[in-house]
Amino acid sequence: MSAVEGFGKALVIITGASKGFGRALALSMAPRLAEGSALILAARSDDKLQELKAELSCGESGLTVRCVAADLGCQAGVDRVITEIRDVDPDIDHLLLFNNA
């Protein structure tokens, strides 16, 4: 599926992204996003997030992938994710949040 048939330029936030359903969701969403989209991956395991980022970034899709190693069960972790969201270009077609944590 191409980005034209998918979600267009979007900001996609996936919590619990380092393994299982969250990881599978990130791999499924990435090809559906248009150039200039941003994918924010949040989970407690930075190593697994970085592995996923490397896998997602191996193409020339123009997708920005950001990883946030954080425990979303505490305010400091939530604040780290919010900081990453604020750094994304606001010119998007869609905002998608997959709260899998």
N, C-alpha and C positions, 0 to 999 in steps of 0.2 A: 504494500500500500504506500503510495506517495504522500508527501505532505499536503498536496492539493486535495487529496481525498480524506485527509486526516483532520487535524485540529488547527492548522495554520500556525501563525506565530503565537506562541503561548508561553506562559510561565507555569511550569508543572512542579509541584512540591510533593515529594514522596517521603513519608516517614517510615521507619523500619525497612529501609531500602537495601541493607547490606546482605540480606539472604531471603530465601523463601519467596513468598508472594511479592514482597516489595521489590526484590531484585528482578523477578520475572516481569513485573509491571514496568520497571524502568527500561528493560530490554525491549519490551513490546511497544512502549510509548515513543522512544527515541526516533525510530524511522517515520513516525507519523507527524513529526513536528517540522515546521518550516524553518528555513534559515533565519537566524536571529532569535530563535526561541531559547529559553533557559530551563534547565532541569536542575532542581535543587534536591539533593539526596541527603537525607538525615538518618542517622543511626548511631548507636554507641560505638561500633567497631570501625575505627578510622582505616585500618588496614584493608578490611573488606570493601569499604567504600572506595578507597583508592584503586583497588583491583577492578571494581565495577566501572569507575570513571575511565580507566585505561581501555577497557573493553568498549565502552560507548564512544570514546573519543578517537578510535582508530580510523574512522572514516573522515571524509571532508564535507560533513553535513552543515557546518556553520552553527551547530548546536553548542551552547555554552553549558558545561556541566560543572556544578559546584557541589562540594561535599562538606557536610557539617557533622562532625563527630560530637554528639551531644546526647545527654540523657534528658528526654522530654518530660520526664517525671518531676523535674525541678525547674524553677523559673530561669535559672542561668542558661540551661539548655534551650529553652524556648526563646530566650533573648538572642542567643547566637543564630538561631534560624531566622528570626525576624531581621537581624542585621543583614544577613545574606539576601533576603527578599528585597530589602530597601535598596540594595546595590544593583538591582536588575533594571534594565531599560523599561520604562513604563509603557512604551508603545507596543502593546500586545493585543491580540484578538481575544484570547481566552485565558482564564486563570483556573487551573485544576489543582485541587488538593486531595491527595490520597493519604488519609490518616491511618496508617497501618502499624503504628507503634503501640 
